[in-house]
Amino acid sequence: MLVLPQSMKLFKQRSVFIRLLFFFNVFVLFTILAFGYASYTKSSQLLTEEVIKSNNKYIEQARDNVDHTLSNLDNLTYQMSLQPSIRRALYLSEQTWDSDQLLFQENIEYLKSIKLANTLISDLWVQFYRYPVVLNNISKYNSDYYYEDVYKVDSAMNWNERRARHIGFTYMGRQSATSYDIPSSVLTFARTAPLSNLSPTGILYVNVKTEDFSKMIQQGSDPSPAFIFTLDKSGNVVFSNPMRSGQEALFEMMKNELSTKFTSIEASNGQLQEKIGGEPYEIVFTSSLVGDWKYISVVPRSFITQKVNQFRQFTLMAALLCLIVGCIVSYLLTSRIYRPIHQIVEYMNQFGRKDTEGKGKKENELEFINRIMNYVYYENANLRDAFNRNLPALHHKAIDDLLEGSGTSAELNRLSLELGLSFRFDSYQAIAFDIGEFAHTDQGSARIEEMISLVDKPCCEGQLSAMETRTIRKRSDLLVTLLNIDWENPDMGSVYAYIRSVTANLHRVYSPTITVGVGKLYSRAEDISLSYDEALRALQFKIVRGEGSVIFVEEVAGLLIGQPVYSLDMEKRIINLVKTGNVAGWKAQLETLWLHNLNDRRLTPEMIRNLFHALAGTAIRTVYEVNSSMEEIFGNSFDIYKQLDRQSGVQQRITFMEETFGKISEWIQHHKQGQSSHMFIKIKEYVEQNYSQNLSLTVLGDALGLSPSYLSSIFKEITGMNCLDYINSKRIEKAKSILSLTEGTIADISDQVGFTNSNTFIRVFKKYEGVTPGQYRQIHQGTC
């Protein structure tokens, strides 16, 4: 019944209707006040007690629900701290932690199972104090990288602070966190581990979304408009029930006043009466049974007053009769005369429009309606202008929704009518243009809109009349075009011509290297996202085809997928050859690796990346085996994995790895030069001349005038390998040459290269080459 007050505000005494109703409603109100005063005080007291009792019971139930959840999390983190694989990882040292990757994989699977079994947990991870590693349910990360790029918070929390003493299950605070680019508000809890140590060697972190706790105290069945929230011991709000629209400012005022007050209250539960913002409130609070949180319920007394008024009207039958008669009469009159005016006022209030034009003017109802109609006309014109200005952005959003799978054929028809986004033909195809590093240059970032115009230019100028194009920017380095083609008569030649025209235009104006991924053609708007996904999948093969390629998904979808071949024996041979400075040897091994994996096998881009990452790991192990580090050889800023990922194509990655192994080999040989270099030359010459004899450390030491133990240590220091392995490697090299060029028996060749019997020869040969001598002969003589 807001029609009457708003009519009085608008027209005051100028309306006859208002004057007639005024005296009638004065009589009704006087009757209600006279008969309702006696029952007001008592009913107010009873209802206040009932509301307080109800809210006290409600927050106790909410407290029990939250406490039960906290207890479960406490037990869960305690069990995690006792888990054997977690404990073993916590005991690893800075020197040994990187040697047991299977242990970390086992822990990742364990954390994954914990998270899957506990849907309340949004994030969980383990931070190790002895080495800079963070482990979560997805992967293992460097701690600095994890907190800078994977898991970011808006607070100044020092994650790398090492706790000297154990803490139990502890609330760390509420934070706005971004995990894997997904923002959320979370509550963070922590527990140090392992409990068997006096000092912790790591800490377990568990995140729970704030909204999940808020749901536990949400007033699903409580009719009172109470504010319910939780404070920690510092007076900070932990979580609250969802706010009704328009209550945010009031809640902030309430939070600021009550958080300060409750930090000084030592009682675990109770009741308060406070004025907040000039309005009285009833406050009920209780404390957590398992922590230091306080649960607070705040009910406005205006709610109680409203209930009291309703109760008073219910009990005073005579007053109610007068009120009902007055309401019926008011309703009949207002529904006939003032309802249109009331609706106009409602719309004005809803959209926040201020009645400034009519302020100070004396007008009746008809003049008011005339003014409002003029206002609506001009407002509609302004809205139409704003719509036209925002039309390009709306087009972009509509195309983006279609590419992401949010659009349907019905939605497309609606967009055609409402936004003028028409498609003449009935089939769709997505094309992705990867502009690469050009997007990150000043010219590229400033001229994206010009580039989009060039992409749509062939169709806009009528060069290709059998298709239409709509192009948007999806990423800084990716432009996506939605082609609209006739399904019954698809002209794929026009698609080829369009791609050639676009790449030529872009290269002529900006000279970027454009790689193009092309999805399949579909006849339904619902399948546009499939074509887009296929275009992106085709772009992944840029690493195989190289930059500047045009890759159709049909060309790569049918490839037979093989498996990369890189055995431990081959890795060991590469490491030994690099350490001994045998450049031709390790290059030959790499050539074999490229031949087996990149020429004869069809690998996915991800498999190719994994193969090169495995080679990067080989380079790191080579450096560690000679007691050095990548920083000592390449400099402090060198990160082999980042440098490798920056190489755009397969050939660039091959060149990078060969240069890396070359620098490592050169550094090892240069580092080993000195007093022992002359002795190493003598050892090599003697082995080269006498490898066919029965060589041993004793025989070699006697020939060079050195004790066997000293000879072994100096050889190990210079080469990083033991003397017997070196002799055997020379023998195997000679045997490979004989096997390739002659038809001699295995026994004869074994005797020629110095092995005492053919069984030993076969065993050592397979250890170094991965195949038996007979298999090696078949492979290489067949090749020749």
Backbone hydrogen bonds, N-H to C=O, Kabsch-Sander energy under -0.5 kcal/mol:
donor,donor_aa,acceptor,acceptor_aa,energy
6,Q,2,L,-1.7
7,S,3,V,-2.3
8,M,4,L,-2.6
9,K,5,P,-2.0
10,L,6,Q,-2.0
11,F,7,S,-3.0
12,K,7,S,-0.6
12,K,8,M,-1.6
14,R,11,F,-2.2
15,S,12,K,-0.9
16,V,14,R,-0.5
19,R,15,S,-1.5
20,L,16,V,-2.1
21,L,17,F,-2.2
22,F,18,I,-1.7
23,F,19,R,-1.2
24,F,20,L,-1.1
25,N,21,L,-2.5
26,V,22,F,-1.9
27,F,23,F,-1.8
28,V,24,F,-2.0
29,L,25,N,-2.7
30,F,26,V,-2.3
31,T,27,F,-2.1
32,I,28,V,-2.1
33,L,29,L,-2.6
34,A,30,F,-2.4
35,F,31,T,-2.2
36,G,32,I,-2.1
37,Y,33,L,-1.4
40,Y,36,G,-1.0
41,T,37,Y,-0.8
43,S,39,S,-2.0
44,S,40,Y,-2.4
45,Q,41,T,-2.0
46,L,42,K,-2.4
47,L,43,S,-2.4
48,T,44,S,-2.2
49,E,45,Q,-2.2
50,E,46,L,-2.1
51,V,47,L,-2.6
52,I,48,T,-2.4
53,K,49,E,-2.5
54,S,50,E,-2.7
55,N,51,V,-2.7
56,N,52,I,-2.5
57,K,53,K,-2.2
58,Y,54,S,-2.1
59,I,55,N,-2.7
60,E,56,N,-1.7
61,Q,57,K,-2.0
62,A,58,Y,-2.5
63,R,59,I,-2.9
64,D,60,E,-2.5
65,N,61,Q,-2.2
66,V,62,A,-2.5
67,D,63,R,-3.3
68,H,64,D,-2.3
69,T,65,N,-1.8
70,L,66,V,-2.6
71,S,67,D,-2.6
72,N,68,H,-2.1
73,L,69,T,-2.3
74,D,70,L,-2.5
75,N,71,S,-2.6
76,L,72,N,-2.5
77,T,73,L,-2.7
78,Y,74,D,-2.0
79,Q,75,N,-2.4
80,M,76,L,-2.4
81,S,77,T,-2.1
82,L,78,Y,-1.0
83,Q,79,Q,-0.7
83,Q,80,M,-0.9
87,R,83,Q,-2.4
88,R,84,P,-2.5
89,A,85,S,-2.1
90,L,86,I,-2.0
91,Y,87,R,-1.3
92,L,88,R,-0.6
92,L,89,A,-0.8
97,W,93,S,-1.8
99,S,96,T,-1.7
100,D,97,W,-0.9
104,F,100,D,-1.1
105,Q,101,Q,-2.3
106,E,102,L,-2.4
107,N,103,L,-2.1
108,I,104,F,-2.4
109,E,105,Q,-2.2
110,Y,106,E,-2.0
111,L,107,N,-2.9
112,K,108,I,-2.3
113,S,109,E,-2.2
114,I,110,Y,-2.1
115,K,111,L,-2.4
116,L,112,K,-2.5
117,A,113,S,-1.9
118,N,114,I,-0.9
121,I,118,N,-1.5
122,S,207,N,-2.4
123,D,207,N,-1.1
125,W,205,Y,-2.0
126,V,135,L,-3.0
127,Q,203,I,-2.7
128,F,133,V,-2.1
129,Y,201,T,-2.7
130,R,201,T,-0.8
133,V,131,Y,-2.3
134,V,141,Y,-2.9
135,L,126,V,-2.7
136,N,139,S,-2.2
137,N,124,L,-0.7
141,Y,134,V,-3.0
143,S,132,P,-1.3
146,Y,142,N,-2.8
147,Y,143,S,-2.2
148,E,144,D,-1.3
149,D,145,Y,-2.8
150,V,145,Y,-1.0
150,V,146,Y,-0.9
151,Y,146,Y,-3.8
152,K,150,V,-0.5
152,K,178,T,-2.3
154,D,176,S,-1.4
157,M,155,S,-0.7
159,W,157,M,-1.2
161,E,158,N,-1.2
163,R,161,E,-0.6
170,T,168,G,-0.6
170,T,190,A,-2.8
172,M,188,T,-3.5
173,G,188,T,-0.8
175,Q,186,V,-2.6
177,A,175,Q,-0.8
177,A,184,S,-2.7
178,T,152,K,-3.1
179,S,182,I,-2.1
180,Y,150,V,-2.4
180,Y,178,T,-0.6
182,I,179,S,-1.2
184,S,177,A,-2.6
186,V,175,Q,-2.8
186,V,184,S,-0.5
187,L,208,V,-3.0
188,T,173,G,-2.4
189,F,206,V,-2.8
190,A,170,T,-2.4
191,R,204,L,-1.8
192,T,167,I,-1.7
193,A,202,G,-2.3
197,N,194,P,-1.2
201,T,193,A,-1.8
202,G,193,A,-1.4
203,I,127,Q,-2.3
204,L,191,R,-3.4
205,Y,125,W,-2.9
206,V,189,F,-2.6
207,N,123,D,-3.3
208,V,187,L,-2.1
209,K,120,L,-0.6
210,T,185,S,-2.9
212,D,209,K,-0.9
213,F,209,K,-1.1
214,S,210,T,-2.3
215,K,211,E,-1.9
216,M,212,D,-0.8
216,M,213,F,-0.7
217,I,213,F,-0.8
217,I,214,S,-0.9
218,Q,215,K,-0.7
220,G,218,Q,-1.9
226,A,224,S,-2.2
227,F,298,V,-2.9
228,I,226,A,-0.6
229,F,296,I,-2.2
230,T,239,F,-2.5
231,L,294,K,-2.5
232,D,236,N,-2.3
235,G,232,D,-1.8
238,V,230,T,-3.4
239,F,230,T,-0.6
241,N,228,I,-2.8
247,Q,244,R,-1.9
251,F,247,Q,-2.4
252,E,248,E,-2.2
253,M,249,A,-2.1
254,M,250,L,-2.5
255,K,251,F,-2.9
256,N,252,E,-2.4
257,E,253,M,-1.9
258,L,254,M,-2.6
259,S,255,K,-2.4
260,T,256,N,-0.9
261,K,257,E,-1.3
262,F,258,L,-2.7
263,T,259,S,-0.9
264,S,260,T,-0.5
264,S,261,K,-1.1
265,I,262,F,-0.6
266,E,264,S,-0.6
270,G,285,F,-2.2
272,L,283,I,-2.9
274,E,281,Y,-1.9
276,I,274,E,-0.5
276,I,279,E,-2.9
279,E,276,I,-1.5
281,Y,274,E,-2.8
282,E,299,V,-3.0
283,I,272,L,-3.1
283,I,281,Y,-0.5
284,V,297,S,-2.6
285,F,270,G,-2.2
286,T,295,Y,-2.1
288,S,293,W,-3.0
294,K,231,L,-2.5
295,Y,286,T,-3.2
296,I,229,F,-2.9
296,I,294,K,-0.5
297,S,284,V,-3.2
298,V,227,F,-2.7
299,V,282,E,-2.9
301,R,280,P,-2.0
303,F,300,P,-1.2
304,I,300,P,-0.9
305,T,301,R,-2.9
306,Q,302,S,-2.3
307,K,303,F,-2.1
308,V,304,I,-2.5
309,N,305,T,-2.5
310,Q,306,Q,-2.1
311,F,307,K,-2.5
312,R,308,V,-3.0
313,Q,309,N,-2.5
314,F,310,Q,-1.9
315,T,311,F,-2.1
316,L,312,R,-2.1
317,M,315,T,-1.3
320,L,316,L,-2.2
321,L,317,M,-2.2
322,C,318,A,-1.8
323,L,319,A,-2.4
324,I,320,L,-3.0
325,V,321,L,-2.2
326,G,322,C,-2.5
327,C,323,L,-2.6
328,I,324,I,-2.6
329,V,325,V,-2.3
330,S,326,G,-2.6
331,Y,327,C,-2.8
332,L,328,I,-2.4
333,L,329,V,-2.2
334,T,330,S,-2.8
335,S,331,Y,-2.5
336,R,332,L,-1.0
337,I,333,L,-2.3
338,Y,334,T,-0.5
339,R,334,T,-1.6
342,H,338,Y,-2.8
343,Q,339,R,-2.4
344,I,340,P,-2.0
345,V,341,I,-2.3
346,E,342,H,-2.4
347,Y,343,Q,-2.4
348,M,344,I,-2.3
349,N,345,V,-2.4
350,Q,346,E,-2.6
351,F,347,Y,-2.1
352,G,349,N,-0.8
353,R,348,M,-2.3
356,T,354,K,-1.9
359,K,356,T,-0.6
361,K,358,G,-1.7
363,E,361,K,-0.7
368,F,364,N,-1.9
369,I,365,E,-2.2
370,N,366,L,-2.3
371,R,367,E,-2.2
372,I,368,F,-2.2
373,M,369,I,-2.1
374,N,370,N,-1.8
375,Y,371,R,-2.2
376,V,372,I,-2.6
377,Y,373,M,-2.0
378,Y,374,N,-2.1
379,E,375,Y,-2.3
380,N,376,V,-2.3
381,A,377,Y,-1.6
382,N,378,Y,-2.0
383,L,379,E,-2.3
384,R,380,N,-2.1
385,D,381,A,-2.0
386,A,382,N,-2.3
387,F,383,L,-2.4
388,N,384,R,-2.0
389,R,385,D,-1.8
390,N,386,A,-1.8
391,L,388,N,-0.7
394,L,390,N,-2.0
395,H,391,L,-2.5
396,H,392,P,-2.3
397,K,393,A,-2.3
398,A,394,L,-2.3
399,I,395,H,-2.5
400,D,396,H,-2.4
401,D,397,K,-2.3
402,L,398,A,-2.0
403,L,399,I,-2.2
404,E,400,D,-1.9
405,G,402,L,-0.9
406,S,401,D,-3.0
407,G,401,D,-0.7
412,L,408,T,-2.5
413,N,409,S,-2.1
414,R,410,A,-2.1
415,L,411,E,-2.4
416,S,412,L,-1.9
417,L,413,N,-1.6
418,E,414,R,-2.9
419,L,415,L,-2.4
420,G,415,L,-0.6
421,L,415,L,-1.4
422,S,420,G,-1.4
427,S,485,I,-1.4
428,Y,522,Y,-3.4
429,Q,483,L,-1.8
430,A,520,K,-0.5
431,I,481,T,-2.4
432,A,517,G,-3.1
433,F,479,L,-3.7
434,D,432,A,-0.6
434,D,515,T,-3.3
435,I,433,F,-0.8
435,I,477,D,-1.9
436,G,477,D,-0.7
438,F,435,I,-1.3
439,A,436,G,-1.5
440,H,437,E,-1.5
441,T,438,F,-1.2
445,S,441,T,-2.5
446,A,442,D,-1.4
447,R,443,Q,-1.1
451,M,447,R,-2.1
452,I,448,I,-2.4
453,S,449,E,-1.9
454,L,450,E,-1.9
455,V,451,M,-2.1
456,D,452,I,-1.9
457,K,453,S,-0.7
460,C,456,D,-2.2
461,E,457,K,-2.4
462,G,459,C,-1.2
463,Q,458,P,-1.8
464,L,458,P,-1.0
467,M,464,L,-0.8
468,E,484,N,-1.7
470,R,482,L,-1.2
472,I,480,V,-2.3
474,K,472,I,-0.6
474,K,478,L,-1.9
475,R,478,L,-1.5
478,L,475,R,-1.0
479,L,433,F,-2.5
480,V,472,I,-2.6
481,T,431,I,-3.2
482,L,470,R,-3.0
483,L,429,Q,-3.5
483,L,481,T,-0.7
484,N,468,E,-2.8
485,I,427,S,-2.0
485,I,483,L,-0.6
486,D,466,A,-0.7
487,W,485,I,-0.5
492,M,490,P,-1.0
494,S,491,D,-0.9
495,V,491,D,-1.0
496,Y,492,M,-2.1
497,A,493,G,-2.5
498,Y,494,S,-2.6
499,I,495,V,-2.4
500,R,496,Y,-2.5
501,S,497,A,-2.4
502,V,498,Y,-2.6
503,T,499,I,-2.6
504,A,500,R,-2.2
505,N,501,S,-2.4
506,L,502,V,-2.7
507,H,503,T,-2.3
508,R,504,A,-2.3
509,V,505,N,-1.9
510,Y,506,L,-2.9
511,S,506,L,-1.0
511,S,507,H,-0.5
514,I,512,P,-0.7
515,T,434,D,-2.2
515,T,513,T,-0.5
516,V,549,S,-2.9
517,G,432,A,-2.7
518,V,551,I,-2.6
519,G,430,A,-2.7
522,Y,428,Y,-2.8
527,D,524,R,-1.2
528,I,525,A,-1.5
531,S,527,D,-1.7
532,Y,528,I,-2.2
533,D,529,S,-2.6
534,E,530,L,-2.3
535,A,531,S,-2.1
536,L,532,Y,-2.2
537,R,533,D,-2.3
538,A,534,E,-2.5
539,L,535,A,-1.8
540,Q,536,L,-1.1
541,F,538,A,-1.4
542,K,539,L,-2.0
543,I,540,Q,-1.0
544,V,541,F,-0.7
545,R,541,F,-3.1
546,G,542,K,-2.7
549,S,546,G,-1.0
551,I,516,V,-3.4
551,I,549,S,-0.6
552,F,550,V,-0.6
553,V,518,V,-2.5
555,E,552,F,-1.3
556,V,552,F,-0.9
557,A,553,V,-2.2
558,G,554,E,-0.7
559,L,556,V,-1.1
562,G,560,L,-0.6
562,G,602,R,-2.8
566,Y,564,P,-0.6
571,E,567,S,-2.0
572,K,568,L,-2.4
573,R,569,D,-2.3
574,I,570,M,-2.4
575,I,571,E,-2.4
576,N,572,K,-2.5
577,L,573,R,-2.7
578,V,574,I,-2.4
579,K,575,I,-2.3
580,T,576,N,-2.0
581,G,577,L,-0.5
581,G,578,V,-0.8
582,N,577,L,-2.1
583,V,581,G,-1.7
586,W,582,N,-2.4
587,K,583,V,-2.2
588,A,584,A,-1.9
589,Q,585,G,-2.0
590,L,586,W,-2.1
591,E,587,K,-2.5
592,T,588,A,-2.2
593,L,589,Q,-2.2
594,W,590,L,-2.9
595,L,591,E,-2.5
596,H,592,T,-2.5
597,N,593,L,-1.8
598,L,594,W,-2.8
599,N,594,W,-1.1
599,N,595,L,-0.6
600,D,595,L,-1.6
603,L,601,R,-0.9
608,I,604,T,-2.2
609,R,605,P,-2.4
610,N,606,E,-2.3
611,L,607,M,-2.3
612,F,608,I,-2.2
613,H,609,R,-2.3
614,A,610,N,-2.2
615,L,611,L,-1.9
616,A,612,F,-2.1
617,G,613,H,-2.0
618,T,614,A,-1.8
619,A,615,L,-2.2
620,I,616,A,-2.0
621,R,617,G,-2.5
622,T,618,T,-2.4
623,V,619,A,-1.9
624,Y,620,I,-2.3
625,E,621,R,-2.1
626,V,622,T,-0.8
626,V,623,V,-0.9
627,N,624,Y,-1.8
628,S,623,V,-1.9
633,I,629,S,-1.3
634,F,630,M,-3.1
635,G,631,E,-1.8
638,F,635,G,-1.3
643,Q,639,D,-2.6
644,L,640,I,-2.2
645,D,641,Y,-2.2
646,R,642,K,-1.2
647,Q,644,L,-1.4
650,V,543,I,-1.2
653,R,649,G,-1.7
654,I,650,V,-2.5
655,T,651,Q,-2.5
656,F,652,Q,-2.2
657,M,653,R,-2.5
658,E,654,I,-2.4
659,E,655,T,-2.4
660,T,656,F,-2.2
661,F,657,M,-2.7
662,G,658,E,-2.2
663,K,659,E,-2.4
664,I,660,T,-2.2
665,S,661,F,-2.8
666,E,662,G,-2.6
667,W,663,K,-2.5
668,I,664,I,-2.5
669,Q,665,S,-2.5
670,H,666,E,-2.5
671,H,667,W,-2.8
672,K,668,I,-1.7
673,Q,669,Q,-0.7
673,Q,670,H,-0.6
677,S,674,G,-0.9
678,H,674,G,-0.6
680,F,676,S,-2.2
681,I,677,S,-1.9
682,K,678,H,-1.9
683,I,679,M,-2.3
684,K,680,F,-2.6
685,E,681,I,-2.6
686,Y,682,K,-2.5
687,V,683,I,-2.7
688,E,684,K,-2.6
689,Q,685,E,-1.8
690,N,686,Y,-2.0
691,Y,687,V,-1.0
693,Q,690,N,-1.9
695,L,693,Q,-1.9
700,L,696,S,-2.8
701,G,697,L,-2.7
702,D,698,T,-2.5
703,A,699,V,-2.0
704,L,700,L,-1.5
705,G,701,G,-1.3
706,L,701,G,-2.6
711,L,707,S,-2.7
712,S,708,P,-2.4
713,S,709,S,-2.2
714,I,710,Y,-2.8
715,F,711,L,-2.1
716,K,712,S,-2.2
717,E,713,S,-2.2
718,I,714,I,-2.0
719,T,715,F,-2.7
720,G,716,K,-2.0
726,Y,722,N,-1.6
727,I,723,C,-2.4
728,N,724,L,-2.7
729,S,725,D,-2.3
730,K,726,Y,-1.9
731,R,727,I,-2.3
732,I,728,N,-2.7
733,E,729,S,-2.0
734,K,730,K,-2.1
735,A,731,R,-2.6
736,K,732,I,-2.5
737,S,733,E,-1.5
738,I,734,K,-2.2
739,L,735,A,-2.9
740,S,736,K,-1.8
741,L,737,S,-1.5
742,T,738,I,-2.4
749,I,745,T,-2.4
750,S,746,I,-2.5
751,D,747,A,-2.0
752,Q,748,D,-2.3
753,V,749,I,-1.9
754,G,751,D,-0.9
755,F,750,S,-2.4
761,F,757,N,-1.7
762,I,758,S,-2.7
763,R,759,N,-2.5
764,V,760,T,-2.7
765,F,761,F,-2.7
766,K,762,I,-2.4
767,K,763,R,-1.7
768,Y,764,V,-1.9
769,E,765,F,-2.7
770,G,766,K,-2.1
776,Y,772,T,-2.5
777,R,773,P,-2.3
778,Q,774,G,-2.1
779,I,775,Q,-2.2
780,H,776,Y,-2.5
781,Q,777,R,-2.7
782,G,778,Q,-1.5
783,T,779,I,-1.6
784,C,780,H,-2.2
